[in-house]
Amino acid sequence: VQLAESGGGLVQTGGSLRLTCAASGSTSSHNAMSWYRQAPGKQRELVAAISSGSRPTHYADFVKGRFTLARDNGPNTMALQMHGLKPEGTTVYYCNATFRDGACWGPEYWGQGTQVTVSS
């Protein structure tokens, strides 16, 4: 499985960016996909998650009301629309995905990360 991320960049405080992630390879439409972020010297933290089941899309408290996560172009893709970006959002964002084959969930896969820089 390969995860291709795009959409990072430089934006001013209050600006917007849209991150996308597309999975290819041995994937399944039954999946759970997430965005994490990791700032230097800090632990990786969950930003938002979406799954193919009935579970609602999940957002970390620090992005609620500002970010929206949805499928982008097919069941193995997602897009994170980010508004109201803050300087503390300057981090590397990582795509994460896991896929279900029958009753079993497979391993987690990670993208290489995309840098988001928010200037003050």
NUMI-541606 format. One line per field, with one value per residue: x, z negated, y of N, C-alpha, C in turn; residue number from 0; residue in three letters. Coordinates in steps of 0.05 Angstrom, whole numbers, plus 32768, in hexadecimal, padded with zeros to 4 digits. Each point is the difference from the previous one (the first is absolute). Layout:
<pts>
n.c1 <- c(X | ...)
n.c3 <- c(Z | ...)
n.c2 <- c(Y | ...)
ca.c1 <- c(X | ...)
ca.c3 <- c(Z | ...)
ca.c2 <- c(Y | ...)
c.c1 <- c(X | ...)
c.c3 <- c(Z | ...)
c.c2 <- c(Y | ...)
n <- c(NUM | ...)
res <- c(ALA | ...)
</pts>
This chain:
<pts>
n.c1 <- c(8011 | 7FF9 | 8008 | 7FF2 | 800F | 7FEF | 8008 | 8017 | 8009 | 8005 | 7FF6 | 7FF2 | 8003 | 7FEE | 8015 | 7FFE | 7FFF | 8005 | 8000 | 800D | 7FF4 | 800F | 7FF1 | 8016 | 7FFC | 8007 | 7FEE | 7FEE | 7FE8 | 8005 | 8001 | 8015 | 7FFB | 8018 | 7FFF | 801A | 8009 | 8018 | 8001 | 8015 | 800A | 7FEA | 7FED | 7FFD | 7FEE | 7FEA | 7FFB | 7FFC | 7FE9 | 8001 | 7FE9 | 8001 | 8001 | 7FF0 | 8019 | 7FF8 | 8004 | 8019 | 7FFE | 801A | 7FFF | 801A | 7FF1 | 7FF1 | 7FEF | 8019 | 8002 | 8000 | 7FF9 | 8005 | 7FF2 | 8015 | 800B | 7FED | 7FFA | 8015 | 7FF1 | 800D | 7FF1 | 8014 | 7FE9 | 8014 | 7FF1 | 8004 | 8014 | 800D | 8011 | 7FF1 | 7FF3 | 8016 | 7FFA | 8008 | 7FEF | 7FF7 | 7FFE | 7FEB | 8003 | 7FE9 | 8002 | 7FE6 | 8009 | 7FE7 | 8006 | 8016 | 800A | 800B | 801A | 800B | 7FF9 | 8017 | 7FF8 | 800E | 7FE8 | 7FF1 | 8012 | 7FF5 | 8003 | 7FFA | 8002 | 800C)
n.c3 <- c(8000 | 8011 | 7FF0 | 8012 | 7FF4 | 7FFE | 8007 | 7FF5 | 7FEF | 800A | 7FE9 | 8002 | 7FE8 | 7FFB | 800D | 8018 | 7FFC | 8015 | 7FEE | 8012 | 7FFE | 8010 | 7FFA | 8005 | 8010 | 7FEC | 800B | 7FF1 | 8009 | 7FF2 | 7FF8 | 7FF3 | 8005 | 7FFA | 7FF5 | 7FFE | 7FEA | 8006 | 7FEB | 8006 | 7FF7 | 800F | 7FF1 | 8010 | 800A | 7FF9 | 8019 | 8011 | 7FFE | 8014 | 7FFE | 800A | 7FE6 | 7FEC | 7FF9 | 7FF1 | 8011 | 7FF9 | 7FEF | 8000 | 7FE6 | 8005 | 800E | 7FEC | 8014 | 8003 | 7FFA | 801A | 7FF8 | 8018 | 800B | 800F | 8008 | 7FF1 | 7FFB | 8010 | 7FFE | 7FF9 | 7FF7 | 7FF6 | 7FFE | 8000 | 7FEE | 7FFF | 8011 | 7FED | 7FF6 | 7FEB | 8016 | 7FFB | 800F | 7FFE | 8015 | 7FF3 | 8016 | 7FF5 | 8005 | 7FFC | 800A | 8004 | 7FFB | 8007 | 7FEC | 800E | 7FEE | 8014 | 8007 | 7FF0 | 8012 | 8005 | 8005 | 8012 | 8001 | 7FF9 | 8006 | 7FE9 | 800B | 7FE8 | 800F | 7FED)
n.c2 <- c(7FE8 | 8013 | 8014 | 800D | 8011 | 8014 | 8018 | 7FF7 | 8012 | 8019 | 8008 | 8017 | 800B | 7FED | 7FF7 | 7FF5 | 7FE6 | 7FF1 | 7FED | 7FF1 | 7FE9 | 7FF2 | 7FEB | 7FF2 | 7FEC | 7FF0 | 8010 | 800C | 7FFE | 7FEA | 8018 | 8007 | 8019 | 8009 | 8018 | 7FFF | 800C | 8009 | 800F | 800E | 7FEA | 7FFC | 7FF4 | 7FEC | 8012 | 7FF4 | 8006 | 7FEC | 7FF3 | 7FF0 | 7FF3 | 7FE8 | 7FFB | 7FFB | 7FFC | 8014 | 8013 | 7FFB | 8014 | 8007 | 8004 | 7FFF | 7FEF | 7FF9 | 8000 | 7FF7 | 7FE6 | 7FF6 | 7FE7 | 7FF9 | 7FEE | 7FFC | 7FEA | 7FF5 | 7FE7 | 8001 | 8015 | 8015 | 8014 | 800E | 800D | 8010 | 800B | 801A | 7FFC | 7FF3 | 8011 | 7FF9 | 8005 | 800D | 7FEC | 7FE8 | 7FFF | 7FEB | 7FF3 | 7FF5 | 7FE6 | 7FF4 | 7FE7 | 7FFB | 7FE7 | 7FFF | 7FEF | 8000 | 8010 | 800C | 8002 | 8012 | 8012 | 800A | 8018 | 800D | 800B | 8014 | 8013 | 8009 | 8017 | 8009 | 8015 | 800D)
ca.c1 <- c(7FEF | 800E | 7FEF | 800A | 7FF6 | 8006 | 7FF1 | 800D | 800C | 8002 | 7FE8 | 8000 | 7FED | 7FE4 | 7FFC | 7FF5 | 800D | 7FF1 | 8012 | 7FF3 | 800E | 7FF4 | 800D | 8000 | 800C | 7FEE | 7FEE | 7FE5 | 7FED | 7FFB | 8019 | 8000 | 8016 | 8003 | 8016 | 800E | 8015 | 8016 | 8013 | 801B | 8003 | 7FE7 | 7FF4 | 7FED | 7FE5 | 7FEA | 7FF2 | 7FE5 | 7FFE | 7FE8 | 8000 | 7FEB | 7FE8 | 7FED | 800C | 8002 | 801B | 800A | 8012 | 800C | 7FF3 | 800E | 7FFA | 7FE3 | 7FF5 | 8012 | 8008 | 7FEC | 800C | 7FED | 800B | 8007 | 7FFA | 8000 | 8000 | 801B | 800C | 7FF4 | 800A | 7FFD | 7FFE | 8008 | 7FFC | 8008 | 8019 | 800E | 801D | 8006 | 7FFA | 8018 | 8009 | 7FFE | 7FE8 | 8003 | 7FE9 | 8001 | 7FEA | 7FFF | 7FEC | 7FF4 | 7FFC | 7FEE | 7FFB | 8019 | 800D | 801C | 8012 | 7FFE | 8013 | 8006 | 800C | 801A | 7FFC | 8000 | 8006 | 7FEF | 800D | 7FEE | 8010 | 7FF2)
ca.c3 <- c(8000 | 8000 | 7FF9 | 800D | 7FF3 | 800E | 7FF6 | 7FEC | 800A | 7FEE | 7FFF | 7FEA | 7FEA | 8009 | 801C | 8005 | 8010 | 8004 | 8002 | 800B | 7FFE | 8010 | 7FFC | 8018 | 7FFA | 7FF4 | 7FEF | 7FFE | 7FFB | 7FE3 | 7FF5 | 7FEE | 8008 | 7FED | 8001 | 7FE8 | 8003 | 7FED | 7FFE | 7FF6 | 7FE3 | 7FF4 | 8009 | 8016 | 7FF4 | 8013 | 8008 | 8009 | 800B | 800F | 8006 | 8014 | 7FF2 | 7FF7 | 7FEC | 800A | 8003 | 7FE6 | 8001 | 7FE7 | 7FF6 | 8009 | 801C | 8004 | 800A | 8014 | 8014 | 8009 | 800D | 8011 | 8017 | 8015 | 801B | 7FFD | 7FE4 | 7FF5 | 8000 | 7FED | 8002 | 7FE8 | 8005 | 7FE8 | 7FFF | 7FE7 | 7FF7 | 7FEB | 8000 | 7FF3 | 8014 | 8011 | 7FFB | 8016 | 7FFF | 800B | 8007 | 7FF4 | 800A | 7FFC | 8011 | 7FF6 | 8014 | 7FF2 | 7FE5 | 7FF4 | 8007 | 8006 | 7FF2 | 8006 | 8013 | 7FFD | 8015 | 7FFA | 7FF2 | 8010 | 7FEE | 7FFF | 7FF1 | 7FFC | 7FF8 | 7FEE)
ca.c2 <- c(8018 | 8019 | 8017 | 8018 | 8019 | 8019 | 8017 | 8011 | 8018 | 8017 | 8010 | 8013 | 7FFB | 8004 | 7FF6 | 7FE6 | 7FED | 7FE6 | 7FE9 | 7FE8 | 7FE7 | 7FEB | 7FE6 | 7FEE | 7FE6 | 7FED | 800E | 7FF7 | 8016 | 7FFF | 800B | 8017 | 8012 | 8015 | 8013 | 8005 | 8014 | 7FFD | 8017 | 7FF8 | 7FFB | 7FF9 | 7FE7 | 8001 | 8001 | 7FFD | 8018 | 7FF9 | 7FE4 | 7FF9 | 7FE3 | 7FF7 | 7FF7 | 8014 | 8011 | 801C | 800B | 8009 | 8016 | 8008 | 8018 | 8018 | 8007 | 8000 | 801A | 800C | 7FEC | 7FEE | 7FE9 | 7FF2 | 7FF1 | 8013 | 7FF6 | 7FE3 | 7FF6 | 7FFE | 801B | 8013 | 801B | 800F | 801D | 800E | 801D | 800C | 7FF4 | 800F | 7FFA | 7FE7 | 7FEB | 7FFB | 7FE5 | 7FED | 7FF0 | 7FE5 | 7FF0 | 7FE5 | 7FF0 | 7FE3 | 7FF5 | 7FE7 | 7FEB | 7FEE | 8008 | 8007 | 8019 | 7FFD | 8013 | 801C | 800B | 801D | 8010 | 800C | 8019 | 8019 | 8016 | 8017 | 8016 | 8017 | 8018 | 8012)
c.c1 <- c(8012 | 7FEC | 800E | 7FF3 | 8007 | 7FF1 | 800D | 800C | 8001 | 7FE7 | 8002 | 7FEC | 7FE4 | 7FFA | 7FF6 | 8013 | 7FEF | 8014 | 7FF0 | 8012 | 7FF2 | 8010 | 7FFE | 800E | 7FEA | 7FED | 7FE4 | 7FEE | 7FF8 | 8019 | 7FFB | 8019 | 8001 | 8016 | 800C | 8013 | 8015 | 8012 | 801B | 8000 | 7FE7 | 7FF6 | 7FED | 7FE4 | 7FEB | 7FF2 | 7FE3 | 8001 | 7FE5 | 8000 | 7FE9 | 7FE7 | 7FEE | 800B | 8003 | 801D | 8008 | 8014 | 800C | 7FF4 | 800D | 7FFA | 7FE1 | 7FF6 | 8011 | 8008 | 7FE8 | 800E | 7FEA | 800E | 8004 | 7FF7 | 8001 | 8003 | 801C | 800E | 7FF3 | 800C | 7FFA | 8001 | 8005 | 7FFC | 800A | 8019 | 800F | 801E | 8007 | 7FF9 | 8017 | 800C | 8001 | 7FE7 | 8004 | 7FE5 | 8004 | 7FE8 | 8003 | 7FE8 | 7FF6 | 7FFC | 7FEF | 7FFB | 801A | 800A | 801E | 8011 | 7FFA | 8016 | 8002 | 800A | 801A | 7FFD | 8001 | 8001 | 7FEB | 800E | 7FED | 8010 | 7FEF | 8001)
c.c3 <- c(8000 | 7FFB | 800C | 7FF4 | 8012 | 7FF2 | 7FEB | 800C | 7FEA | 8002 | 7FE9 | 7FEB | 8009 | 801C | 8001 | 8011 | 8002 | 8005 | 800B | 7FFC | 8011 | 7FFC | 8019 | 7FF8 | 7FF6 | 7FEC | 7FFF | 7FFC | 7FE3 | 7FF2 | 7FEB | 8007 | 7FED | 8008 | 7FE4 | 8006 | 7FEB | 8003 | 7FF6 | 7FE2 | 7FF2 | 800C | 8018 | 7FF4 | 8017 | 8005 | 8007 | 800C | 800D | 8006 | 8013 | 7FF2 | 7FF7 | 7FEB | 800B | 8002 | 7FE6 | 8003 | 7FE4 | 7FF7 | 800B | 801D | 8005 | 8008 | 8015 | 8016 | 8007 | 800F | 8010 | 8015 | 8017 | 801C | 8000 | 7FE3 | 7FF4 | 8001 | 7FEA | 8004 | 7FE6 | 8007 | 7FE6 | 8003 | 7FE5 | 7FF5 | 7FED | 8001 | 7FF3 | 8011 | 8013 | 7FF8 | 801A | 7FFB | 800E | 8005 | 7FF4 | 800B | 7FF8 | 800E | 7FF6 | 8017 | 7FF2 | 7FE4 | 7FF3 | 800A | 8004 | 7FF0 | 8007 | 8014 | 7FFC | 801A | 7FF7 | 7FF2 | 8013 | 7FEC | 8003 | 7FEF | 8000 | 7FF5 | 7FEF | 800A)
c.c2 <- c(8019 | 8016 | 8019 | 8018 | 8018 | 8017 | 8011 | 8019 | 8015 | 8011 | 8013 | 7FF7 | 8007 | 7FF6 | 7FE4 | 7FEF | 7FE7 | 7FEA | 7FE8 | 7FE8 | 7FEB | 7FE6 | 7FEF | 7FE6 | 7FED | 800D | 7FF3 | 8018 | 8001 | 8009 | 8015 | 8011 | 8018 | 8013 | 8003 | 8018 | 7FFD | 8018 | 7FF6 | 7FFD | 7FF8 | 7FE6 | 8005 | 7FFF | 7FFF | 801B | 7FFA | 7FE4 | 7FFB | 7FE2 | 7FFA | 7FF7 | 8016 | 8013 | 801C | 8009 | 800D | 8017 | 8004 | 801B | 801A | 8008 | 8001 | 801C | 800D | 7FED | 7FEF | 7FE9 | 7FF1 | 7FEF | 8013 | 7FF6 | 7FE1 | 7FF7 | 7FFE | 801A | 8011 | 801B | 800F | 801D | 800F | 801E | 800B | 7FF5 | 8013 | 7FF9 | 7FE5 | 7FE8 | 7FFB | 7FE5 | 7FF0 | 7FF0 | 7FE5 | 7FF3 | 7FE4 | 7FF1 | 7FE3 | 7FF5 | 7FE6 | 7FED | 7FEB | 800A | 800B | 801B | 7FFB | 8013 | 801D | 8008 | 801E | 800C | 800C | 801B | 8018 | 8017 | 8016 | 8015 | 8018 | 8017 | 8012 | 801D)
n <- c(0 | 1 | 2 | 3 | 4 | 5 | 6 | 7 | 8 | 9 | 10 | 11 | 12 | 13 | 14 | 15 | 16 | 17 | 18 | 19 | 20 | 21 | 22 | 23 | 24 | 25 | 26 | 27 | 28 | 29 | 30 | 31 | 32 | 33 | 34 | 35 | 36 | 37 | 38 | 39 | 40 | 41 | 42 | 43 | 44 | 45 | 46 | 47 | 48 | 49 | 50 | 51 | 52 | 53 | 54 | 55 | 56 | 57 | 58 | 59 | 60 | 61 | 62 | 63 | 64 | 65 | 66 | 67 | 68 | 69 | 70 | 71 | 72 | 73 | 74 | 75 | 76 | 77 | 78 | 79 | 80 | 81 | 82 | 83 | 84 | 85 | 86 | 87 | 88 | 89 | 90 | 91 | 92 | 93 | 94 | 95 | 96 | 97 | 98 | 99 | 100 | 101 | 102 | 103 | 104 | 105 | 106 | 107 | 108 | 109 | 110 | 111 | 112 | 113 | 114 | 115 | 116 | 117 | 118 | 119)
res <- c(VAL | GLN | LEU | ALA | GLU | SER | GLY | GLY | GLY | LEU | VAL | GLN | THR | GLY | GLY | SER | LEU | ARG | LEU | THR | CYS | ALA | ALA | SER | GLY | SER | THR | SER | SER | HIS | ASN | ALA | MET | SER | TRP | TYR | ARG | GLN | ALA | PRO | GLY | LYS | GLN | ARG | GLU | LEU | VAL | ALA | ALA | ILE | SER | SER | GLY | SER | ARG | PRO | THR | HIS | TYR | ALA | ASP | PHE | VAL | LYS | GLY | ARG | PHE | THR | LEU | ALA | ARG | ASP | ASN | GLY | PRO | ASN | THR | MET | ALA | LEU | GLN | MET | HIS | GLY | LEU | LYS | PRO | GLU | GLY | THR | THR | VAL | TYR | TYR | CYS | ASN | ALA | THR | PHE | ARG | ASP | GLY | ALA | CYS | TRP | GLY | PRO | GLU | TYR | TRP | GLY | GLN | GLY | THR | GLN | VAL | THR | VAL | SER | SER)
</pts>
